Amino acid sequence: MDVRNQARIQQFQQVTATAGGGKRKADESEKVVASESFGTISELFFLTLRAQQVLAPAKVAKEMQKLSEQLYHANRALDTLEQGSEEREKAEEEVAGLMESRIGYDVVLFDPVMLEDMLALARLTARWLFRVAEAPPSIMPLPPPSALFKSLPEFCIENVVDTLTLVAQNIPSVLETLPVTTLHDFLNFVMAFSSSKAHVKNPYLRGKLLQVACFMIPGDRRQGFEFGGGNLSGLFQEHEVSRHHLV
């Protein structure tokens, strides 16, 4: 180790010990104590959250959108080429390859069983985060974040947001058919954490939370809504927290 760096570290530790002693005592009183009952189910839960964060649903959604744009432009270019020409044959091969990739995304990502599991995990995570945040029965406002909540990685919240974004942007009809209680849980999650800078310090993530709320406003068939809004049609009117804080 560089002696100069070691000296700086020792100096910083001395300054912290003398000037911030009171704060350190307060921090020590808020230390998170690991539960002795931490078992297999908890391990699998956190491993699943981490795996989902690595897979990054938001990144997959962007790749799908980029692929769709490439397919659109390739088809436009194909229309301008002469039948039977070598350039058209190459363009047709490119379009076929892009179409194959796009269909592959659809088959894997929009499998009904996997979508159901992803949304179930998102709801479980949202309800668990409420419990860790010690949310009151009225949901809002949330109390100041505890040491336990502060220790959670940001992707715990981001996973829920990215799952809802992926579904809403590609097959919003799935949201229409979700049970009302599930939609209420998601809307509680969005409203509570988007309005609390103490719990979500990242402004970009708070913006994504508000975007999810916009996705819950139903549109027409051209936007992918197949059931006239379904259970989304009266969501904000029937949701008590929305009526109280948005009206």
Secondary structure, 3 states (H helix, E strand, C coil): CCHHHHHHHHHHHHHHHHHCHHHHHHHHHCCCCCCCCCCHHHHHHHHHHHHHHHHCHHHHHHHHHHHHHHHHHHHHHHHCCCCCCHHHHHHHHHHHHHHHHHHHHHHHHCCHHHHHHHHHHHHHHHHHHHHHCCCCCCCCCCCCCCHHHHCCCCHHHHHHHHHHHHHHHHCCHHHHCCCHHHHHHHHHHHHHHHCCCCCCCCHHHHHHHHHHHHHCCCCCHHHCCCCCCHHHCCHHHHCHHHHHHHC
